[in-house]
Amino acid sequence: MDYTVRAVYVDGVLRPLEPLPLSNGQSVEITVRLGQHELAQHWQAWRDFLDNLEPLSEEQLRLLEDSAQRRPLFRPFAWDK
């Protein structure tokens, strides 16, 4: 059975914010998704960076677009799916 619980990461350990119906020592599989607040901070940092760039020439824009098509940085993140 699957459960979705919120947790915080403290000193290298994920700590659930509510009790889990698990036995001591039980093995589980964890999928980590950032909360909406953390995602908003991530994208705001990119927006702030981009807002402070000098205008690009047509050639620079073309090179940037070409690079964006090839680099994982510009592809959707696993947590965006």
C-alpha positions in Angstrom: 0.0 0.0 0.0 1.2 3.5 -0.8 1.2 6.5 1.6 2.0 10.1 0.9 3.4 12.0 3.9 5.2 15.3 4.3 8.7 15.1 5.8 11.6 17.4 6.6 15.2 16.7 5.9 17.3 17.2 9.1 21.0 16.3 9.4 20.9 13.8 6.6 17.7 12.1 7.7 14.1 12.4 6.4 11.8 12.9 9.3 8.0 12.3 8.6 5.7 15.0 10.0 3.2 12.4 11.0 3.3 8.8 12.2 3.6 6.0 9.6 2.0 2.6 9.9 5.3 0.7 9.6 7.0 -2.0 11.6 10.4 -1.2 13.1 13.1 -2.1 10.5 10.6 -2.4 7.7 12.1 -1.6 4.3 10.3 1.1 2.2 10.9 2.8 -1.2 11.0 6.6 -1.1 10.2 9.0 -3.9 11.2 12.6 -3.1 9.4 15.6 -4.4 10.1 19.2 -3.4 7.2 21.0 -1.8 5.6 23.9 -3.7 7.4 26.5 -1.5 10.8 25.0 -2.4 10.0 24.8 -6.1 8.8 28.4 -6.0 12.1 29.5 -4.4 14.1 27.5 -7.0 12.3 29.2 -10.0 12.4 32.6 -8.3 16.2 32.4 -8.2 16.3 31.7 -11.9 13.9 34.6 -12.6 16.0 37.0 -10.6 19.1 35.8 -12.4 17.5 36.2 -15.8 16.0 39.6 -15.0 19.6 41.0 -14.3 21.1 39.9 -17.6 22.1 42.4 -20.2 20.1 42.2 -23.5 21.5 39.5 -25.8 22.3 40.0 -29.5 20.4 37.9 -32.1 23.4 35.7 -32.5 23.7 35.1 -28.7 20.0 34.3 -28.6 20.3 31.8 -31.4 23.3 30.1 -29.6 21.4 30.1 -26.3 18.4 28.5 -27.9 20.6 25.8 -29.6 22.3 25.0 -26.3 19.0 24.9 -24.4 17.8 22.1 -26.7 20.9 20.0 -25.9 21.4 20.6 -22.1 19.5 18.7 -19.3 19.4 21.9 -17.3 16.6 23.1 -19.6 14.6 19.9 -19.7 11.8 19.2 -17.2 13.0 18.1 -13.8 11.9 14.7 -12.5 9.8 16.5 -9.8 7.9 18.6 -12.5 6.3 15.4 -13.9 
